[in-house]
């Protein structure tokens, strides 16, 4: 089995869970944030939707410079609607899935670098970038988004098993409360 085939099994499962999470973004709470230092829900959801695009960049280039001009500006996705968010996410997942599927095992071992204004922040094999900066990073921020949901009364989706809002845990919680 190729690296791509192995990786796509995990990628598909994680992106399905991520989409399920993004489908619940409350359009009336996009500006909400739990703390002044936190991202707004719209920005956090946008970040979750844009993260999969890094996989396509990783597999089709040797580096990404987040601020090549030194302006300090990054064109971040801030959700303005659920429809916009899901369209961006779906496009990013499709592009990355295609790039992973097309890659040979040797392609995953090529070094890739993340830079800011020409300065290398990290370098690692593309496989490591896909696992850490794309999938694990997406999972991390998806988890943050579920905390935002809990704090704003949005039902948390079941991702790796039942959540307190879905599945057998929801039934048990309602029986305990009643």
C-alpha positions as CSV (number, residue, x, y, z in Angstrom):
1,X,0.0,0.0,0.0
2,X,1.4,3.4,-0.9
3,X,1.9,6.3,1.6
4,X,-0.9,8.2,-0.3
5,X,-3.4,5.4,0.1
6,X,-2.6,5.0,3.8
7,X,-2.8,8.8,4.4
8,X,-6.0,9.3,2.5
9,X,-7.9,6.9,4.8
10,X,-7.1,9.1,7.8
11,X,-7.5,12.3,5.8
12,X,-11.0,11.4,4.6
13,X,-12.2,10.4,8.1
14,X,-10.8,13.6,9.6
15,X,-12.1,15.9,6.9
16,X,-15.6,14.3,7.2
17,X,-15.5,15.0,11.0
18,X,-14.3,18.5,10.3
19,X,-17.1,19.2,7.8
20,X,-19.7,17.8,10.2
21,X,-18.3,20.3,12.8
22,X,-18.3,23.3,10.3
23,X,-21.9,22.5,9.3
24,X,-23.0,23.8,12.7
25,X,-21.3,27.2,12.7
26,X,-24.0,29.5,13.9
27,X,-24.3,32.4,11.5
28,X,-25.6,34.7,14.2
29,X,-22.5,34.2,16.4
30,X,-19.7,34.7,13.9
31,X,-18.3,37.6,15.9
32,X,-18.5,35.9,19.2
33,X,-15.3,35.1,21.1
34,X,-14.7,33.7,24.6
35,X,-12.0,36.1,25.4
36,X,-10.6,39.3,23.9
37,X,-7.3,37.4,23.0
38,X,-9.3,34.6,21.2
39,X,-10.2,34.4,17.6
40,X,-13.8,35.2,16.8
41,X,-16.0,32.2,15.9
42,X,-16.0,33.3,12.3
43,X,-12.2,33.6,12.1
44,X,-11.7,30.3,13.9
45,X,-14.1,28.5,11.6
46,X,-12.4,30.2,8.7
47,X,-9.1,28.9,9.9
48,X,-10.4,25.4,10.2
49,X,-11.8,25.7,6.6
50,X,-8.5,27.0,5.2
51,X,-6.1,24.6,6.9
52,X,-6.7,21.7,4.5
53,X,-5.5,24.0,1.6
54,X,-2.0,23.8,3.1
55,X,-1.9,20.1,2.0
56,X,-2.2,21.1,-1.6
57,X,0.5,23.8,-1.2
58,X,2.7,21.3,0.6
59,X,2.5,18.7,-2.1
60,X,2.9,21.1,-5.0
61,X,5.7,23.4,-3.7
62,X,8.8,23.3,-1.6
63,X,7.9,26.1,0.7
64,X,5.3,28.6,1.8
65,X,6.2,32.1,2.9
66,X,3.3,33.5,5.0
67,X,4.6,37.1,4.7
68,X,7.0,37.3,1.7
69,X,6.8,41.1,1.5
70,X,7.3,41.7,5.2
71,X,3.9,43.6,5.5
72,X,2.7,41.5,8.4
73,X,-0.6,41.0,6.6
74,X,-2.0,37.6,5.9
75,X,-5.2,37.2,3.9
76,X,-7.1,35.1,6.5
77,X,-10.5,33.6,5.8
78,X,-13.2,35.0,8.1
79,X,-16.5,33.2,7.7
80,X,-19.4,35.5,6.7
81,X,-21.8,32.6,6.2
82,X,-22.0,28.9,6.6
83,X,-22.4,28.5,2.8
84,X,-19.2,30.5,2.1
85,X,-17.3,28.5,4.8
86,X,-18.4,25.1,3.5
87,X,-17.6,26.0,-0.1
88,X,-14.1,27.1,0.9
89,X,-13.6,24.0,3.0
90,X,-14.9,21.6,0.3
91,X,-12.6,23.2,-2.4
92,X,-9.6,23.0,-0.1
93,X,-10.2,19.3,0.8
94,X,-10.7,18.4,-2.8
95,X,-7.5,20.1,-3.9
96,X,-5.5,18.5,-1.1
97,X,-7.0,15.1,-1.6
98,X,-6.1,15.2,-5.3
99,X,-2.6,16.3,-4.6
100,X,-2.1,13.5,-2.0
101,X,-3.6,10.9,-4.3
102,X,-1.3,11.9,-7.2
103,X,1.9,11.8,-5.1
104,X,4.5,9.0,-5.2
105,X,6.0,7.7,-2.0
106,X,9.2,9.7,-2.8
107,X,7.2,12.9,-3.0
108,X,6.3,12.6,0.7
109,X,9.9,12.4,1.7
110,X,10.9,15.7,0.0
111,X,11.7,18.5,2.4
112,X,9.2,21.4,2.8
113,X,9.7,24.7,4.6
114,X,7.4,27.2,6.3
115,X,8.8,30.7,6.1
116,X,7.9,34.2,7.3
117,X,9.4,37.1,5.4
118,X,12.1,34.8,4.0
119,X,13.1,33.3,7.4
120,X,12.6,29.6,7.8
121,X,10.4,28.8,10.7
122,X,10.4,25.0,10.2
123,X,11.4,22.3,7.7
124,X,10.4,18.7,7.6
125,X,9.4,16.0,5.1
126,X,6.1,16.7,3.3
127,X,4.6,13.6,5.0
128,X,5.3,15.3,8.4
129,X,3.8,18.5,7.2
130,X,0.6,16.8,6.1
131,X,0.3,15.0,9.4
132,X,1.2,17.9,11.7
133,X,0.4,21.3,10.0
134,X,-2.5,20.0,8.0
135,X,-4.3,17.2,9.8
136,X,-3.3,17.6,13.5
137,X,-3.5,21.4,13.3
138,X,-7.0,21.1,11.8
139,X,-8.0,18.7,14.5
140,X,-6.7,21.0,17.2
141,X,-8.7,24.0,15.9
142,X,-11.7,21.9,15.3
143,X,-11.6,21.0,19.0
144,X,-11.4,24.7,19.9
145,X,-14.5,25.3,17.7
146,X,-16.4,22.6,19.6
147,X,-15.6,24.4,22.9
148,X,-17.0,27.6,21.3
149,X,-20.1,25.6,20.4
150,X,-20.5,24.3,24.0
151,X,-20.1,27.8,25.4
152,X,-22.7,29.3,23.0
153,X,-25.3,26.4,23.2
154,X,-24.6,24.9,19.8
155,X,-24.9,21.1,19.9
156,X,-21.4,19.5,19.7
157,X,-21.3,16.8,17.0
158,X,-20.3,13.2,17.7
159,X,-16.8,12.9,16.2
160,X,-15.0,9.8,17.6
161,X,-18.0,8.4,19.4
162,X,-21.0,10.0,21.1
163,X,-21.0,13.5,22.3
164,X,-23.0,14.9,25.2
165,X,-25.4,16.2,22.5
166,X,-25.6,13.2,20.2
167,X,-25.7,9.5,20.6
168,X,-26.1,7.4,23.8
169,X,-24.3,10.0,25.9
170,X,-27.0,12.6,25.1
171,X,-29.7,10.1,26.1
172,X,-27.9,9.3,29.3
173,X,-27.4,13.0,30.1
174,X,-31.1,13.8,29.6
175,X,-32.1,10.8,31.8
176,X,-29.7,11.9,34.6
177,X,-31.0,15.5,34.4
178,X,-34.6,14.5,34.5
